[in-house]
Amino acid sequence: MVNGKEIKKSAIKAEGGADKRHRRAWHVGDLPLLVTVILLALYGTVMVASAGYSFAQLRYGDALYFIKRQAVWLAIGFFAMWCGAHTPLDLVKKFSPAAYAVTLILLVLTLAIGMVGNGAQRWISIGPITVQQSEIAKLTVVLMLSRYFSDNETRATRSKKRGEDFVFGTLLPCVILVLPIFLVMLQHHLSCIIILGTLGLLLIISAGVNMKYLYGFMGAGAAGVCYIAFFTDYTKERITVWQNPEAYKLTGGWQTLQGLMAIGSGGLFGKGLGDGELKHSYVSEPANDMIFAILCEELGFLGAVAALLLFAVLIYRGYKIAMRAGDAFSRLTALGITFKMALQTLLNVAVVTNTIPNTGISLPLFSYGGSSLIMILFEMGLLLSIARGNTAVKSKLKGGAEKIPLAAYGLNGGRRT
């Protein structure tokens, strides 16, 4: 017969085991995701050093100009990832509307006092620091839509009042999405418009809204993109060049053709790290938008496949984290961050291979640039924070803690919310 002291000792032991598992979950979160992010960031930094030294020497008189700055941004980015991983999701949710409002203000300021570069006004310069607000907008739109649907889930997706699901499920979310898109459109930043629009629609659909109302807004958005693409000089020229880059080989088609030559000349194993030829004043922006072409030239098909496989692992882990999230805000935030990574990777590779017109899209964790790198690593930290929360809940259940209702996992009546 078991006495009371033994029962108490066993209970304390079980509780201690659960606490240890909870602590491990708190510190690790999702180890495969963390390792993949670190590998991609280091891989990208090596490629910035290799792809950018010739261009840096030519423009700045310092072959190490790009890599020195990228290394600093990488260190700041890793710190940002640590901060994101240790930021409570309740706090992120609380300040999402404020972050969204500040982003809109910054986008307006960019139009008023922004710095012009490569024919576009998209940056704000603060001393030696240059910030691109559109990179911040991609995250704050995700957070704002996630917060909105978390707070209005019933009215947006399951309202029985006539018209309420239209107002709360389609109209208001589309207003949240359209405001930053309009301000970015004034900056002539087509790639960001495409990413923001697609990202927002995917999140709205993932929230479970009534699709019959959304089709009209999707049609209007597609019509807007077509108008920008075919009836504005900035984008119409790019589409013309995309259709026949050989006809513009000394002007707009130069970058595309040189990038394709770099990809094709790499073969299976590549010419060797640092031994690429087309980064020497042939491929423009070799350390930025066209860095994937230099990667293919120097490391070949196998090096390109290795990078894409790492991106695939990251996207898969992000999706798994989202599906295991314990509440609507965490789930939609994880989905939004994962969608963004997938979209940006896919579009960059499509541009470099001339599958779509050149729209100036950077490759996440590879392309040179501080704003993008720091924001992406912070987003990865948020993913880790969500993953730690998922694992902590699971550890408590295994440790014999009080059973948590199904609603805590976003399950109501057999469907995810």
N, C-alpha and C positions, 0 to 999 in steps of 0.2 A: 504494500500500500504506500502511495506517495504522500509524504507529509506536506504541510503548507510552505515550509522553508524551501523545499526542493522546487515546488511549483514557482515560488517567487524568484528563485535563482535562475530557473529556466526562462522565465519571462524577461528578466533583466538581460540575460545572455542574448535572447532573440532580438530584444530591442536594440542592444548594442551592435549586433550584426546588421540590423536594418540601418542604424545610424552610420555605420562604416560604409555600407553600400551607398547611402545617400551622399556622404562626403565624397566618395569616389566619383559619383555621377556629377556632383557639383563642380569638381575640378576637371573632369575629362569631357563630359558631354557626348561628343561623337568623335572618337579618335580617328576613324578613317577620313572624316571630313577635315579635321585639323591637319593631318599629315598631308592630305591632297592639296590643301590650300598653301601650306608651306612649300611643298615641292613645286607647285605652279609659280609661286612668287619668286622662288630662287631661280627656277628655269627662266622665267621672264627677265629677271635682273641680269643673268648671264647673257641673254640674247640682246638686251639693251646695250651692254658693254661691247659686244661683238658687232652689232649692226650699226651702232651710232658713232664709233670712234672716228671714222673718216669724215663724216659730215660735221662732227663736232670740231675737228681740227680745222676744217675749211671755213666754218662760220665763226667759231669762237677762238680759234688759235689754241685750243686745249683739247687734245684727243680724249681726255678723261672727263670732260665737262658733263656729259649726260650721265655717266655711271656714278660720278660723285654725288650729283643731285638725286639720282634715283635711289642710291643707297640710303641717303638721309630720309627720303620719303618712305622707303621700305621700313626703316626703323620706326618712324612715326606711325606708319600703317600697322605694324605689329602691335604697337602700344594701343592704337585705336581698336584693334581687334580684341585685345585683352580687356579694354574698357567696355566694349560692346558685350563681351561674354560675361562680364560681371555687373552689367546694368540690369536691375530687375525689370521684367517686362511690364509690370504695372506702371513703373515710372515712365517707360517709353510710351506706353499707351496714353498716360495722362498728358504728356507734353507734345503728342503728335499734332494736335491742331495748332499749337504755337509754332512748332517747327515748320508746318505747312505755310502759315501766315508769313513767317520770316522769309521763307523761300520766295514767295510771291513778291515781297518787298525788294529782295535782292535782284530778282529778275527785272523788275521795273528800274532799279538803280543801274543795272547793266546797260539798259537802253539809253539811260541818261548820261552816265559817266564812265561807261565801260571802255575797256581797252580794245583797240582794233588789231586783229591779227589775221593774216591770210585772207583779207577782204571781208572779214566778219567781225561783228562786235559782240563777243560772247564772254568776256572775262572782266573781272574787277581786280585791279592791281592795288595791293596794300603794301607799300614799301617793296621789299624784294619778293613778296609772296603774290602769286597770281592765282585767283580762284575762279573756277568755271561753275557758275550757279546751276547749269543744267544737270551736272552730275549729282548735286544735292537734291534737285527736284525729283530725280528718278526714285530716290529713297523716300522722300517726304510724301510723295503721292501715294506710294505703297502703304506707308504708315497711316496716312489720313483715311484712305479708303478702308483699310483694315479696322481702324477705330470706328469709322462710320457704320460699317456693317455689324461690328460687334455690339454697338449701342442700339442699332435699329433692325436687328435680325428678323424679328417677328413682323414688323410693319413692311419691311423690304421684301420678304420672301413668302410669308404665309398669311398676309392680311386678308380678312374676309370683308373689309369695307371697300366699297366700290371706288376705284381710282387710287386708293392708298398705296397699293403695291407699285403702281406706275410712278407716283410722286417720290416715294421713298426707295423704290427698287431700281428705278431707271433715271428719272429726271435729276434728282439731287446728286447722285453719284457722278452722272455725266457732267454736271456743273463743276464739281470738284476736279474732274479730269480736264475739262476744257480750259479752265482759267490758266494753268501753267502752259498748256499747249499753245494757247493764243500768244502768250508772251514770248515763248520760244520761237514761234513762227515769225515774229517780228525781228528775230535775230538771224533769220534765214538758216536755221539749223534743222535741216530736213531729217537727218538721222535720229536726232533726239525726238522730233515730232512722231516719227514712226515707232520708236521704242516706247515713248510715253503712252501713245494711243493704244498700241497693241497690249502693253502691260496692263493698262487700266481696264481694257475690255476683258482680258483674261481673268482679272481679279473680280470684276463685276459678275462674269459668268460663273466663276468658282463659288461666289457667295450664294448662288442658287436663285437668282432673280427670274422673273417671268420673261422668257426670251421673246415673246411676241411684241413686247414694248421696246426691247432693245434693238430689234432689227432695223427700225427706222433710224435710230441714232447711228448704228453701224453703217447704214447706207449713206447718211449725211457725212460721216467721217471719211468714208471711202471717196465720196464725191469731192470733199475738200482736198484730200491728198492728190487726187487726179488733177484738180485745178492747179494746185501748186506745181505739180510735176510737168504739166503740159502747157501752162499758160503764163509761167513766169520765166524770165530769161535765165535766171540763176540755175534752175533745175532742168529746163528744156535743153540747154546746151549739154548738160551731163548725159541726158538720155540719148541725144543725138550721137555723142562720142561713144557711148556704150554700145550702140547698135553697130558701129563700124569704126573701131579705134584705129585701124590701119590708115584710114583716110585722114586722121588727125594726129599722125604719129609724132609730129614735131611740136604739137600744141597740147590739147586736152587729152589725147590718147597716149601721150608719152609714158606717164606713170603706169597705166594699165599694161601696156605692152612690155615695159621693162620688168614689171612684177611677174608677168606670165613667163618671161624668159628666165627669170630667177627660179621660179618654181620648176620649170621644165629642165633646167640645167643641173638641178640637184641630184637627179637620179634616185637610186635606192638608198645610198648611204651618204650622199652629200659630198661637198668638196672639202669639208673639215671646218670645225669651229674657228672663225676668224679669217678663213680663206676665201670667203665669198668675194666676187668681183663686182657685182652689179650695185653694191652699196656705195661704191666709189663714184659719186656724182651721176649715177644712172637712175637708180630708184630714188624718187623724192620721198622724203619723210621715212627713211629706212628704219628708224628706231621707233616710229609711231604707228600710223595706220597700216603701213606696208611691212611691218616687222615679220608677219607670218611668211611673206615671200622670201625674206632673207633666211628665215629658219629653214624653209624648204631647200634653199640653195646650199646652205652650209651643212645641214644635218640630214637632208634627203627625206625620202618618203617615210622612213622609219622614225626620224625625229619628229616629223609632222604628226604621224599617227600616235606617237607617245604623248604629245601635247594634247591632242584631241581626246585620247582615252582618259587622261587626267581630268579634262573638262567634263567628260561623260560621267566619271565617278563622282565629281563634285555635284553635278546636277542630280544624279540619282540619290545621293545622300541627302541633298536638300529636299527632294520630293518625299523621301522616307520620313524625314524630320517633320515635314508639314503634315503628313498623313497621321502621325502619332501625336500631334499637338493636342493639348488638353483643353483648349478654348478657341473660339472663333478668331480672336485677334492674333494669337500666336500662329494659328494655321494659315491665315491669309497673309500674314507678314512673311512667313517662311516660303509660301508659294510665290509671293511677289518677288522676293529676292532671288529665288531659284529661276523663275521665269525671266528675270532681267539678265542673269548670267547666260542662260541658254540663248536668248534673243541676240544679245550683243556678240556672243561668240559666233553664232550662226551667220549673222549679218556681216561681220568682219571678214570671215572666210569667204563668203559669197562675193563681197566686193573685190577682194584680192584676186579671186579666180575669175572675175568679170562675169559672174552669174547674174549679178544685179548691178545697176549703175553705181558709180562711185559716190558715196554719200558721207565720207569722212567719219567712219566708225572705228574706234580704237578696240584692240583686242584686250579683254580683261586680264589684269595681272601681268601682261606682257608689254603693252605699249608704254612708251615714255610719257610721264605726266604725273604730277603729284595729286591733284584733286581726285582723279579717277582711282588711283591706287589706294589712297587713304580711305575713300568712301567705300570701295569694294571690300577692303579688309575689315572696316567697321561693320559692314553688312554681314560678313562671315562670322564676326563675333556675335552679332545678334542671333544668327542661326545656331551657333554653339550654345548660346544662352537658352534658346528654345529647346534644344536637344537635352541640355542638362535638366531642365524642368520636366521633360518627358520621362527621363531615366529616373529622376528622383521620385516621381509619382509611382513608377513601376516598382522601385525598390521598397517603398513604404508598403505597397500591397503585398509583396513577397515576404516582407518582414512581419506580417501579421497585423498591420495597422488597420484601423477602421476602414471598411470598404467604402470606396468613393462612388457616388451615384453616377449612372451612365451619362448624365447631362454634363458632368465635368470633362468628359472626353469629346464633347461636341456631338453627342448622339441623342437625338430626341425622336422617339417614335420610329426608330429604325433607320433614320437618315441623318447624315452629317449636317451640322449647322455651321 
